[in-house]
Amino acid sequence: MIRRTSYGIPHVLAHDYEGAGKGLGYAFAEDNACVMAEIVVTLAAERSRWFGPENQAGDLYYRRLNQSGVVERELGRGPSKQARDLVRGYVAGFNRYLAQNGLPEACAQWARPITEIDVWRRVHQVAGLTGSEQFQEQLVSAQPPGTAITAPARAERERPGSNGIALGRDATTGGGMVLGNPHFDWADTWRFYQHHLTIPGELNVSGAGLYGVPLVNIGHNDRLGWTHTASEAQTMTLSRLTLVPGDPTSYLVDGKPHRMIAEQVTAGGTTRTLYRTPDGPVVEDDRALQWTDSTAFVLRDANQGNLRVVDQWLAVARARSVPDLYQALVRHQALPWVNTLASDSTGTAYYSDVQVVPHVTDEQRARCGVSAPIGLVVLDGSRSDCGWGSDPDAVTPGRFGPKRLPTLIRRDHVSNMNDSPWLTNPAAPLTGYPSIVGDVGTERSPRTRLGLDMIGDNRFSLSTLESAMFGNRNLTAEQGRAAVVAMCEANPVLPAGDGSQVDVRAACSALATWSGTGDTGERGRGAYFWRSFLVLAGRPGSALLWQVPFDPADPVHTPRGINAADPGVQRAFADTVKVFAAAGVAVDVPLDAVQRYEDVPIHGCRGPEGCFNVISVPGPPRPGVTPEIPHGTSFVMAVELTRDGPRMSSVLVYGQSADPASPHHPDQARLYAQKQWVKGEFTEREITRNADLVVRRLR
């Protein structure tokens, strides 16, 4: 049975996992059939056929993956009956909707009923999101020297991010609380879908999951709430191969030659021979990972074959206390690239980075590490003793066991804003974990510092937690705007980088009257200029930006203050004025004109500015380019766990449906614009009393 409450949120009540999946699949098809069809086309390596030849690299990548049989092979080793039943039901429910209603006109040409393999491929794609998925073009363009194909440099893209706060009883007015705020792409295929699954006596979980995966990834049950943030832990490594002289497809290990495995892949209208070793595929770009006559690089992804995430998230959903959650994480060890932050009805707060991490110790990095300008761990592939190790408590060989990974239990608070675990709670810094998990004693991002300041020594109620989320504070503005305004008021004409003299009075006035927040409306005039100015001032070598540099003895409050007297800062200010003029954009343009979704103004600002509520519209402006929201706050959940049950508020900013014709496409954006929340309904009494209740029974 599917009960939809306000804003189209489905509450599925079923007798078993297959029934729960069936209800969810049907509801998701009602809202997003064409998006699921697009996901299936992508994973079947058929995008070039329907969406054009620019999709060739992705088609080659997924065709190769499908030819490897990795998904089918892992299905033969697991997952549980519950996980299989859930997926089977999801497929049946989705297809029942198509059978009853026909293919949606918008995608009728290329949509089709889905299969269980389609959904398991999607599960595998989600698990690998921050691993080999990032290197699609570089993996299918890697060719021996002399081949005409040029391997492109990897394009920088917004990585998945998030804020997560878990509050214990010493930081609340009641039990435990969790604030979940994932920052994900707003592209249709990587959105969240909110839902509630109930199997009486077995499962009762509410929250949101990524499109195409029949799970709650972030949510709560009656006693436990949890969220995730993208972890700093690296989930893949590179190996630099030493090639056999005169044979660029053979390599040496301990002095003995080995031939690469050649794989012929046909997709997107082309056939290509690609290469791999037992550790993984050869990867190449034209900047840092070049395949030469003497060296090549191989990518090894710790999440390759990880379908255990379905059972992992089901186990999390069934956990009803922090100790239960810890046991669930240790038993499966399948979270792919995320930290976990949770709190329960006893007021116990918990942080964990028990996830999939390659077993590469610091000693091994020192002994086997290879320098490469790529920001990843690169090991010496010519030595067998430089491969991944293992721990006796690891579920999967080659990964760190949970005893090596950081966790923390507190009665006050834990948090993560995508920095390493070090300052999960500044009163109890985490250290001693392997450096592949993250660093210690280094500068925290402005967003992390703001989040820690928001928590402080406060005691939160659900309403004050909601207010903190949408307060739209901007840390760099709080700490530096006054100094910048004083500088430009004293210097109404400033030299630009090209030596020209620039009148900066209008920009100065805009910053002087700006609220210093990420709010829209009149309070937001000046916000986009500030964002753009910080980008130009922060360019390498441009300026000595901070007045007070980072101090490891005071990491929560440093660096701080804009060094407005620095000539580089002043040049950046003048350059920003020139860029706005060239783009035809007023320096006091309100955020309303820059951050819109379906003509709804969207408040928030970028993480590097020191904003918690992230909306990642880039600056500075470019001539003729209308900004779109590529990434940022998506699903927001604030939940209080009490012995009498959960109290939850949420907003799914872009709505339940990616279809512009759906009433549930822009409805929550309008709510978000007013800083309002959807009141969560969890109990049968709450659901059946909803004023907008619509019930559908699937027989």
C-alpha positions as CSV (number, residue, x, y, z in Angstrom):
1,M,0.0,0.0,0.0
2,I,1.3,3.5,-0.9
3,R,0.1,6.4,1.1
4,R,1.2,9.8,-0.2
5,T,1.2,12.7,2.2
6,S,1.8,16.4,1.5
7,Y,4.4,17.2,-1.2
8,G,4.0,13.7,-2.7
9,I,6.0,11.8,-0.1
10,P,5.2,8.1,-0.4
11,H,4.8,6.0,2.8
12,V,4.9,2.3,1.7
13,L,3.3,-0.3,4.0
14,A,4.0,-3.9,3.0
15,H,4.2,-7.4,4.5
16,D,7.7,-8.2,3.3
17,Y,10.8,-6.8,1.5
18,E,9.5,-7.6,-2.0
19,G,6.3,-5.8,-1.2
20,A,8.2,-2.8,0.1
21,G,10.3,-2.6,-3.0
22,K,7.2,-3.0,-5.2
23,G,5.4,0.0,-3.6
24,L,8.6,2.1,-3.7
25,G,9.3,1.2,-7.4
26,Y,5.7,2.1,-8.4
27,A,5.8,5.4,-6.5
28,F,9.2,6.3,-8.0
29,A,7.9,5.5,-11.5
30,E,5.0,7.8,-11.0
31,D,7.4,10.7,-10.3
32,N,10.5,9.9,-12.3
33,A,10.0,7.2,-14.9
34,C,12.0,9.1,-17.5
35,V,15.0,9.7,-15.2
36,M,15.1,6.0,-14.3
37,A,15.0,5.2,-18.0
38,E,17.9,7.5,-18.6
39,I,19.9,5.9,-15.8
40,V,19.2,2.5,-17.4
41,V,20.3,3.7,-20.9
42,T,23.5,5.1,-19.4
43,L,24.4,1.9,-17.5
44,A,23.5,-0.2,-20.6
45,A,26.1,1.8,-22.6
46,E,23.5,3.1,-25.0
47,R,23.7,6.9,-24.5
48,S,25.4,7.6,-27.8
49,R,22.5,5.9,-29.6
50,W,19.9,8.2,-28.1
51,F,21.7,11.3,-26.9
52,G,24.6,11.8,-29.4
53,P,28.2,10.9,-30.0
54,E,29.5,13.1,-27.2
55,N,28.6,10.2,-24.9
56,Q,31.0,7.7,-26.5
57,A,33.5,7.7,-23.6
58,G,30.8,6.9,-21.1
59,D,29.4,4.1,-23.3
60,L,32.9,2.5,-23.7
61,Y,33.3,2.7,-19.9
62,Y,30.0,1.0,-19.0
63,R,30.3,-1.5,-21.9
64,R,33.7,-2.6,-20.5
65,L,32.3,-2.8,-17.0
66,N,29.3,-4.9,-18.2
67,Q,31.6,-7.2,-20.3
68,S,33.6,-7.9,-17.1
69,G,30.6,-9.5,-15.5
70,V,31.5,-7.9,-12.2
71,V,27.9,-7.3,-11.1
72,E,26.7,-10.8,-12.1
73,R,29.7,-12.3,-10.3
74,E,29.1,-10.4,-7.1
75,L,25.4,-11.3,-7.2
76,G,26.5,-14.9,-7.1
77,R,28.4,-14.3,-3.9
78,G,25.7,-12.5,-2.0
79,P,23.6,-10.4,-1.3
80,S,21.0,-11.4,1.3
81,K,17.5,-12.7,0.4
82,Q,16.1,-9.5,1.9
83,A,18.2,-7.3,-0.4
84,R,17.3,-9.4,-3.5
85,D,13.6,-9.4,-2.6
86,L,13.7,-5.6,-2.2
87,V,15.3,-5.1,-5.6
88,R,13.0,-7.7,-7.2
89,G,10.0,-5.9,-5.9
90,Y,11.3,-2.5,-6.9
91,V,11.7,-3.7,-10.5
92,A,8.2,-5.3,-10.5
93,G,6.6,-2.1,-9.1
94,F,8.3,0.2,-11.6
95,N,7.3,-2.1,-14.5
96,R,3.7,-2.4,-13.2
97,Y,3.4,1.4,-13.4
98,L,4.7,1.3,-17.0
99,A,2.4,-1.5,-17.9
100,Q,-0.7,0.3,-16.5
101,N,0.2,3.8,-17.8
102,G,2.4,3.3,-20.8
103,L,5.8,4.8,-21.5
104,P,6.0,8.5,-20.8
105,E,5.8,10.5,-24.0
106,A,9.0,12.4,-23.1
107,C,11.1,9.3,-23.2
108,A,9.0,6.8,-25.0
109,Q,11.6,6.4,-27.8
110,W,14.3,5.0,-25.5
111,A,12.5,3.9,-22.3
112,R,11.8,0.2,-21.5
113,P,10.9,-2.0,-18.6
114,I,13.7,-2.3,-16.2
115,T,15.4,-5.5,-15.0
116,E,17.0,-6.5,-11.7
117,I,20.5,-6.3,-13.3
118,D,19.7,-2.6,-14.2
119,V,19.1,-1.8,-10.5
120,W,22.1,-3.8,-9.3
121,R,24.2,-1.9,-11.9
122,R,22.9,1.3,-10.4
123,V,23.8,0.1,-6.9
124,H,27.4,-0.6,-8.2
125,Q,27.5,2.9,-9.9
126,V,26.6,4.6,-6.6
127,A,29.3,2.6,-4.7
128,G,31.9,3.7,-7.2
129,L,30.9,7.3,-7.4
130,T,34.1,8.8,-6.0
131,G,36.3,6.1,-7.5
132,S,36.7,4.9,-11.0
133,E,33.4,6.7,-12.0
134,Q,35.5,9.9,-11.9
135,F,37.9,8.6,-14.4
136,Q,35.7,7.4,-17.2
137,E,37.4,9.2,-20.1
138,Q,40.9,8.6,-18.8
139,L,40.2,4.8,-18.5
140,V,38.8,4.4,-22.0
141,S,41.4,6.7,-23.6
142,A,44.5,5.0,-22.1
143,Q,46.5,3.7,-25.0
144,P,50.1,2.6,-25.6
145,P,52.5,5.3,-26.8
146,G,52.1,6.2,-30.5
147,T,48.3,5.6,-30.6
148,A,46.4,8.5,-32.1
149,I,43.9,8.7,-29.2
150,T,44.7,11.5,-26.8
151,A,43.8,10.9,-23.2
152,P,42.2,14.0,-21.8
153,A,43.0,15.6,-18.5
154,R,40.4,14.9,-15.8
155,A,37.9,17.7,-15.5
156,E,37.4,19.1,-12.1
157,R,33.9,18.7,-10.8
158,E,32.1,19.4,-7.6
159,R,32.6,16.3,-5.5
160,P,29.7,15.0,-3.3
161,G,29.7,16.9,-0.1
162,S,27.6,17.3,3.0
163,N,27.2,18.7,6.4
164,G,26.4,16.3,9.2
165,I,25.8,17.2,12.9
166,A,24.8,14.7,15.6
167,L,23.9,16.1,19.0
168,G,23.9,14.2,22.3
169,R,21.8,14.9,25.4
170,D,24.3,17.5,26.7
171,A,23.7,19.7,23.6
172,T,19.9,19.4,23.3
173,T,16.8,20.2,25.3
174,G,15.7,16.5,25.0
175,G,17.2,13.4,23.4
176,G,19.5,13.0,20.5
177,M,19.3,15.1,17.4
178,V,20.7,14.8,13.8
179,L,21.0,17.4,11.1
180,G,21.6,15.9,7.7
181,N,22.5,18.2,4.8
182,P,23.9,16.4,1.8
183,H,25.3,18.6,-1.1
184,F,24.9,16.7,-4.3
185,D,24.6,17.4,-8.0
186,W,21.2,18.8,-9.0
187,A,21.4,16.9,-12.3
188,D,18.3,14.7,-12.6
189,T,20.1,11.4,-12.3
190,W,21.9,12.2,-9.0
191,R,18.9,13.5,-7.0
192,F,17.5,12.2,-3.7
193,Y,14.0,10.8,-3.4
194,Q,12.2,11.0,-0.1
195,H,10.2,8.0,1.1
196,H,9.1,5.9,4.1
197,L,9.2,2.0,4.2
198,T,7.4,0.0,6.8
199,I,7.3,-3.8,7.2
200,P,5.6,-4.3,10.6
201,G,7.9,-5.9,13.1
202,E,10.9,-5.8,10.6
203,L,11.6,-2.4,9.2
204,N,10.3,1.1,9.7
205,V,12.6,3.8,8.2
206,S,12.0,7.2,6.7
207,G,14.3,9.5,4.9
208,A,15.8,9.8,1.4
209,G,17.8,7.7,-1.1
210,L,19.5,8.4,-4.4
211,Y,17.4,7.9,-7.5
212,G,17.2,4.3,-8.7
213,V,18.4,2.7,-5.4
214,P,15.5,1.2,-3.3
215,L,17.0,2.4,0.0
216,V,16.9,5.1,2.6
217,N,20.5,6.4,2.6
218,I,19.9,9.2,5.1
219,G,17.1,9.0,7.6
220,H,15.7,7.7,10.8
221,N,13.6,5.1,12.5
222,D,11.8,5.3,15.8
223,R,14.9,5.4,17.9
224,L,17.9,6.3,15.7
225,G,18.7,9.0,13.2
226,W,21.7,9.1,10.9
227,T,23.3,11.1,8.1
228,H,26.4,10.7,6.0
229,T,29.0,13.1,4.7
230,A,31.5,12.5,1.9
231,S,34.7,11.2,3.6
232,E,38.2,12.4,3.0
233,A,39.3,8.8,2.9
234,Q,40.7,7.7,-0.5
235,T,38.8,4.7,-1.8
236,M,41.2,4.0,-4.7
237,T,44.9,4.0,-5.3
238,L,47.1,4.2,-8.4
239,S,50.1,2.0,-9.2
240,R,52.9,3.2,-11.4
241,L,54.0,0.3,-13.6
242,T,57.6,-0.1,-14.8
243,L,57.3,-1.3,-18.4
244,V,59.4,-3.9,-20.2
245,P,61.8,-2.1,-22.5
246,G,60.5,-2.1,-26.1
247,D,57.1,-3.5,-25.0
248,P,54.7,-0.9,-23.6
249,T,52.0,-3.5,-22.8
250,S,54.2,-5.6,-20.6
251,Y,55.4,-4.7,-17.1
252,L,57.8,-5.8,-14.5
253,V,57.0,-7.0,-10.9
254,D,60.0,-8.0,-8.8
255,G,62.0,-8.1,-12.1
256,K,59.7,-10.6,-13.8
257,P,57.7,-9.6,-16.9
258,H,53.9,-9.8,-17.1
259,R,51.7,-9.1,-20.0
260,M,48.8,-6.7,-19.7
261,I,45.3,-8.1,-20.3
262,A,43.9,-6.7,-23.6
263,E,40.1,-6.2,-23.8
264,Q,38.3,-5.3,-27.0
265,V,35.3,-3.1,-26.3
266,T,32.7,-1.9,-28.8
267,A,30.3,0.9,-27.9
268,G,29.2,4.3,-29.1
269,G,30.0,3.5,-32.7
270,T,33.7,2.6,-32.1
271,T,35.8,-0.4,-31.2
272,R,38.8,0.1,-28.9
273,T,41.4,-2.2,-27.3
274,L,41.8,-1.3,-23.6
275,Y,44.3,-2.7,-21.1
276,R,44.4,-3.9,-17.5
277,T,46.3,-5.8,-15.0
278,P,44.9,-8.1,-12.2
279,D,44.8,-5.0,-10.0
280,G,42.7,-2.8,-12.4
281,P,42.5,-0.9,-15.7
282,V,45.3,1.2,-17.1
283,V,44.5,4.9,-16.7
284,E,46.0,7.9,-18.6
285,D,45.6,11.6,-18.9
286,D,47.8,14.1,-20.7
287,R,49.0,15.9,-17.6
288,A,49.9,13.7,-14.7
289,L,49.4,10.0,-15.7
290,Q,51.0,9.6,-19.1
291,W,51.6,6.2,-20.6
292,T,55.1,6.4,-21.9
293,D,57.7,3.8,-23.2
294,S,58.8,3.2,-19.6
295,T,55.8,3.8,-17.3
296,A,52.0,3.4,-17.1
297,F,49.5,3.8,-14.3
298,V,46.8,1.4,-13.1
299,L,43.7,2.3,-11.0
300,R,42.6,0.0,-8.2
301,D,39.1,0.8,-6.8
302,A,38.3,-0.6,-3.4
303,N,34.5,-0.4,-4.3
304,Q,34.8,-2.5,-7.4
305,G,32.2,-5.1,-7.0
306,N,30.6,-3.6,-3.9
307,L,27.0,-4.6,-4.0
308,R,27.0,-5.1,-0.2
309,V,25.9,-1.6,0.3
310,V,22.2,-2.7,0.0
311,D,22.5,-5.0,3.0
312,Q,24.6,-2.4,4.7
313,W,22.0,0.3,4.5
314,L,19.2,-2.1,5.4
315,A,21.2,-3.0,8.6
316,V,21.6,0.7,9.4
317,A,17.9,1.2,8.9
318,R,17.1,-1.6,11.4
319,A,19.6,-0.4,14.0
320,R,17.8,1.2,17.0
321,S,20.7,2.5,19.0
322,V,24.2,3.7,18.5
323,P,25.6,0.3,19.7
324,D,23.4,-1.4,17.1
325,L,24.6,1.0,14.4
326,Y,28.2,0.3,15.3
327,Q,27.6,-3.5,15.0
328,A,25.9,-3.0,11.7
329,L,28.8,-1.1,10.3
330,V,31.4,-3.6,11.6
331,R,29.4,-6.6,10.4
332,H,29.1,-5.4,6.7
333,Q,31.9,-2.8,6.3
334,A,30.3,-1.8,3.0
335,L,29.7,2.0,3.2
336,P,31.4,3.1,0.1
337,W,32.8,6.6,0.6
338,V,31.0,8.2,3.5
339,N,31.3,9.1,7.2
340,T,28.4,8.3,9.4
341,L,27.0,10.7,12.1
342,A,24.1,9.5,14.3
343,S,22.3,10.0,17.5
344,D,19.7,7.9,19.4
345,S,16.9,8.3,21.8
346,T,19.2,8.0,24.8
347,G,21.0,11.1,23.7
348,T,24.2,9.3,22.5
349,A,26.0,11.0,19.6
350,Y,28.2,9.0,17.3
351,Y,30.8,9.5,14.5
352,S,32.2,6.8,12.4
353,D,34.5,6.5,9.3
354,V,34.0,2.7,9.2
355,Q,33.8,2.4,5.4
356,V,35.6,0.8,2.5
357,V,39.3,2.0,2.6
358,P,42.3,0.4,0.8
359,H,44.7,-1.1,3.3
360,V,47.7,1.2,2.7
361,T,49.6,2.0,5.9
362,D,51.7,5.0,6.5
363,E,54.8,2.8,6.6
364,Q,53.8,1.5,3.2
365,R,53.3,4.9,1.8
366,A,56.7,6.0,2.9
367,R,58.3,2.8,1.5
368,C,56.3,2.5,-1.7
369,G,54.9,6.0,-2.4
370,V,55.5,7.5,-5.8
371,S,55.3,11.3,-6.4
372,A,52.6,12.3,-8.9
373,P,50.7,15.6,-9.3
374,I,47.3,13.9,-9.0
375,G,46.3,14.2,-5.3
376,L,45.9,10.5,-4.9
377,V,48.0,7.7,-3.3
378,V,50.4,6.4,-6.0
379,L,52.3,3.2,-5.2
380,D,55.2,1.5,-6.8
381,G,53.7,-1.2,-9.0
382,S,57.1,-2.9,-9.8
383,R,57.2,-4.4,-6.3
384,S,54.9,-7.1,-5.0
385,D,55.4,-5.9,-1.4
386,C,53.7,-2.6,-2.4
387,G,50.3,-4.1,-2.9
388,W,47.4,-3.6,-0.5
389,G,47.6,-5.4,2.9
390,S,44.8,-6.6,5.0
391,D,43.5,-6.9,8.6
392,P,42.1,-9.9,10.3
393,D,38.8,-8.0,11.2
394,A,38.3,-6.8,7.6
395,V,35.3,-8.4,5.8
396,T,37.0,-8.0,2.4
397,P,40.7,-8.7,1.9
398,G,42.8,-5.6,1.0
399,R,40.7,-3.2,3.1
400,F,41.3,-1.8,6.6
401,G,39.4,-3.4,9.3
402,P,37.1,-1.3,11.6
403,K,39.6,-1.2,14.5
404,R,42.0,0.9,12.3
405,L,39.3,3.4,11.4
406,P,38.2,6.4,13.5
407,T,35.0,6.5,15.6
408,L,33.9,8.7,18.4
409,I,31.0,8.5,20.9
410,R,30.0,11.7,22.8
411,R,27.2,13.1,24.9
412,D,27.6,16.6,23.5
413,H,28.2,16.6,19.7
414,V,30.0,15.3,16.7
415,S,30.1,16.8,13.2
416,N,31.7,16.6,9.8
417,M,31.7,19.1,7.0
418,N,33.9,17.0,4.6
419,D,37.2,17.6,6.3
420,S,39.2,14.8,7.8
421,P,38.0,13.2,11.2
422,W,40.5,15.2,13.2
423,L,38.1,17.8,14.6
424,T,34.9,15.7,14.7
425,N,34.7,17.2,18.2
426,P,37.4,19.8,19.0
427,A,37.4,18.8,22.7
428,A,38.4,15.3,21.7
429,P,40.5,15.4,18.5
430,L,40.8,12.1,16.6
431,T,44.3,11.1,15.7
432,G,46.3,7.9,15.0
433,Y,44.3,6.8,11.9
434,P,46.1,6.0,8.6
435,S,46.9,9.1,6.5
436,I,44.9,7.6,3.6
437,V,41.8,8.3,5.7
438,G,42.7,11.9,6.2
439,D,45.2,14.4,7.7
440,V,45.7,15.7,11.2
441,G,46.7,19.2,12.3
442,T,46.0,21.0,9.1
443,E,43.8,23.9,8.1
444,R,40.0,23.3,8.2
445,S,37.8,24.6,5.5
446,P,35.8,27.8,6.2
447,R,32.6,25.7,6.1
448,T,34.0,23.4,8.8
449,R,35.0,26.3,11.0
450,L,31.5,27.9,10.6
451,G,29.8,24.6,11.4
452,L,31.9,24.2,14.6
453,D,31.1,27.8,15.5
454,M,27.3,27.2,14.9
455,I,27.4,24.3,17.3
456,G,29.6,26.0,20.0
457,D,28.3,25.4,23.5
458,N,24.6,25.8,22.5
459,R,21.8,23.6,23.6
460,F,19.5,23.0,20.7
461,S,15.8,22.4,20.3
462,L,14.4,21.2,16.9
463,S,13.4,24.7,16.0
464,T,16.7,26.3,16.8
465,L,18.5,23.5,14.8
466,E,16.2,24.4,11.9
467,S,17.0,28.1,12.3
468,A,20.8,27.4,12.4
469,M,20.5,25.4,9.1
470,F,18.9,28.3,7.2
471,G,20.7,31.1,9.0
472,N,22.8,31.4,5.8
473,R,25.8,32.7,7.7
474,N,28.9,33.5,5.7
475,L,32.1,33.2,7.8
476,T,34.5,35.1,5.5
477,A,32.0,38.0,5.4
478,E,31.7,38.0,9.1
479,Q,35.4,38.1,9.6
480,G,36.5,40.2,6.7
481,R,33.8,42.3,5.1
482,A,34.3,45.3,7.4
483,A,38.0,45.5,6.6
484,V,37.4,45.3,2.9
485,V,34.7,48.0,3.0
486,A,37.0,50.2,5.0
487,M,39.7,49.7,2.4
488,C,37.6,50.5,-0.6
489,E,35.9,53.5,1.1
490,A,39.4,54.9,1.8
491,N,40.5,54.1,-1.8
492,P,37.6,54.7,-4.2
493,V,39.9,54.1,-7.2
494,L,42.0,51.0,-7.2
495,P,44.6,49.6,-9.6
496,A,43.6,46.4,-11.5
497,G,45.9,43.6,-12.4
498,D,46.4,45.0,-15.9
499,G,47.5,48.4,-14.5
500,S,44.2,50.3,-15.2
501,Q,42.6,52.4,-12.6
502,V,39.1,51.2,-11.6
503,D,36.3,53.2,-9.8
504,V,35.1,50.8,-7.1
505,R,32.6,53.0,-5.3
506,A,29.5,51.2,-6.4
507,A,30.9,47.8,-5.4
508,C,32.1,49.2,-2.1
509,S,28.6,50.6,-1.4
510,A,27.0,47.2,-2.3
511,L,29.2,45.4,0.3
512,A,28.6,48.1,2.9
513,T,24.9,47.6,2.8
514,W,24.9,43.8,2.2
515,S,23.7,41.7,5.1
516,G,26.8,39.5,4.9
517,T,24.6,36.4,4.5
518,G,23.5,34.0,1.7
519,D,19.9,35.4,2.0
520,T,18.0,36.4,-1.1
521,G,16.0,39.6,-1.6
522,E,17.4,43.0,-0.7
523,R,19.6,41.3,2.0
524,G,21.4,39.5,-0.8
525,R,22.6,42.5,-2.8
526,G,26.4,42.3,-2.7
527,A,26.6,38.5,-1.9
528,Y,27.5,37.5,-5.5
529,F,30.1,40.2,-5.7
530,W,31.7,39.0,-2.5
531,R,31.8,35.4,-3.8
532,S,33.4,36.5,-7.0
533,F,36.0,38.7,-5.2
534,L,37.0,35.8,-3.0
535,V,37.6,33.6,-6.0
536,L,39.9,36.1,-7.6
537,A,41.7,37.0,-4.4
538,G,42.2,33.3,-3.6
539,R,44.0,32.5,-6.9
540,P,47.5,31.0,-6.2
541,G,50.0,33.8,-5.9
542,S,47.4,36.5,-6.1
543,A,47.4,37.8,-2.5
544,L,48.2,37.3,1.1
545,L,44.5,36.8,1.8
546,W,44.3,36.1,5.5
547,Q,45.2,38.7,8.2
548,V,45.7,35.9,10.8
549,P,47.2,32.8,9.4
550,F,46.4,29.2,10.3
551,D,47.5,28.2,13.8
552,P,47.3,24.5,14.6
553,A,46.9,25.5,18.2
554,D,43.7,27.3,17.3
555,P,42.3,25.5,14.3
556,V,38.7,26.4,14.8
557,H,39.3,30.1,14.6
558,T,42.2,30.4,12.1
559,P,42.9,31.5,9.5
560,R,40.6,34.6,9.8
561,G,40.2,38.2,8.7
562,I,40.7,39.5,5.1
563,N,44.1,41.2,4.7
564,A,42.6,44.2,3.0
565,A,45.9,46.2,3.0
566,D,47.6,43.6,0.8
567,P,48.0,45.0,-2.8
568,G,47.0,41.6,-4.2
569,V,43.7,41.8,-2.4
570,Q,43.1,45.3,-3.7
571,R,43.9,44.3,-7.2
572,A,41.5,41.4,-6.9
573,F,38.8,43.8,-5.8
574,A,39.4,46.0,-8.8
575,D,39.6,43.0,-11.1
576,T,36.2,41.8,-9.8
577,V,34.6,45.1,-10.7
578,K,36.0,44.9,-14.2
579,V,34.7,41.3,-14.6
580,F,31.2,42.3,-13.6
581,A,31.3,45.2,-16.0
582,A,32.5,43.0,-18.9
583,A,29.7,40.5,-18.2
584,G,27.1,43.2,-18.0
585,V,26.2,42.3,-14.4
586,A,25.6,45.0,-11.7
587,V,27.9,44.7,-8.8
588,D,24.8,44.8,-6.5
589,V,23.0,42.1,-8.3
590,P,20.8,40.2,-5.8
591,L,21.2,36.5,-5.3
592,D,17.6,36.2,-6.6
593,A,18.9,36.9,-10.1
594,V,21.8,34.4,-9.9
595,Q,20.4,31.5,-7.9
596,R,17.0,30.4,-9.2
597,Y,15.2,27.0,-9.7
598,E,12.1,27.0,-11.8
599,D,11.9,30.8,-11.3
600,V,12.1,30.4,-7.5
601,P,14.9,32.3,-5.7
602,I,17.2,29.9,-3.8
603,H,19.1,31.1,-0.8
604,G,22.5,29.8,0.3
605,C,26.1,30.4,-0.8
606,R,29.3,28.5,-1.6
607,G,31.3,26.4,0.9
608,P,34.6,28.1,0.3
609,E,33.0,31.4,1.4
610,G,32.4,29.8,4.8
611,C,28.7,28.9,4.1
612,F,27.0,26.0,5.7
613,N,23.9,26.0,3.6
614,V,25.7,25.4,0.3
615,I,24.4,26.5,-3.1
616,S,27.3,26.1,-5.5
617,V,26.6,28.7,-8.2
618,P,30.1,29.7,-9.3
619,G,31.5,33.2,-9.6
620,P,32.6,35.5,-11.2
621,P,30.0,36.0,-13.9
622,R,30.8,35.3,-17.5
623,P,29.4,37.2,-20.5
624,G,26.3,35.6,-22.0
625,V,26.2,32.8,-19.4
626,T,23.1,32.4,-17.3
627,P,24.0,30.7,-14.0
628,E,22.4,27.4,-13.1
629,I,22.5,25.6,-9.8
630,P,24.8,22.7,-10.4
631,H,25.3,21.4,-6.9
632,G,24.5,22.0,-3.3
633,T,21.9,21.6,-0.6
634,S,19.4,18.9,-1.7
635,F,17.7,16.9,1.0
636,V,17.7,18.5,4.5
637,M,16.6,16.6,7.5
638,A,16.4,17.7,11.2
639,V,15.3,14.9,13.5
640,E,14.9,14.7,17.3
641,L,14.9,11.2,18.8
642,T,12.9,10.8,21.9
643,R,11.7,7.9,24.0
644,D,8.2,8.8,22.7
645,G,9.3,8.6,19.1
646,P,10.9,10.8,16.4
647,R,10.1,14.4,15.5
648,M,11.4,15.3,12.1
649,S,11.4,18.2,9.7
650,S,12.7,18.0,6.1
651,V,13.0,19.8,2.8
652,L,13.8,18.2,-0.5
653,V,14.7,21.5,-2.3
654,Y,14.2,20.4,-5.9
655,G,11.0,18.4,-5.1
656,Q,10.1,14.7,-5.5
657,S,9.9,14.8,-9.3
658,A,12.4,15.9,-11.9
659,D,9.5,16.3,-14.4
660,P,8.8,20.0,-14.8
661,A,5.1,19.2,-15.4
662,S,4.7,17.5,-12.0
663,P,3.2,19.6,-9.1
664,H,5.9,18.0,-7.0
665,H,8.7,19.5,-9.1
666,P,8.9,23.1,-7.7
667,D,6.6,22.8,-4.7
668,Q,9.3,22.3,-2.0
669,A,11.6,24.9,-3.7
670,R,8.9,27.5,-2.9
671,L,8.8,26.2,0.7
672,Y,12.6,26.4,0.9
673,A,12.6,29.9,-0.4
674,Q,10.5,30.9,2.6
675,K,12.7,29.0,5.0
676,Q,9.9,26.6,5.9
677,W,10.0,22.9,6.4
678,V,7.8,19.8,5.8
679,K,6.6,18.3,9.1
680,G,7.6,14.7,9.1
681,E,4.9,12.1,9.5
682,F,6.1,8.7,10.9
683,T,3.4,7.0,12.9
684,E,0.2,5.5,11.4
685,R,-1.8,8.1,13.3
686,E,0.2,11.0,11.7
687,I,0.1,9.5,8.2
688,T,-3.7,8.8,8.2
689,R,-4.4,12.3,9.5
690,N,-2.5,14.1,6.8
691,A,-4.8,16.5,5.0
692,D,-3.5,15.6,1.6
693,L,-3.5,11.8,2.0
694,V,-3.9,9.7,-1.1
695,V,-3.9,5.9,-0.8
696,R,-3.2,3.4,-3.6
697,R,-3.3,-0.4,-3.0
698,L,-1.2,-2.6,-5.3
699,R,-2.7,-6.1,-5.5
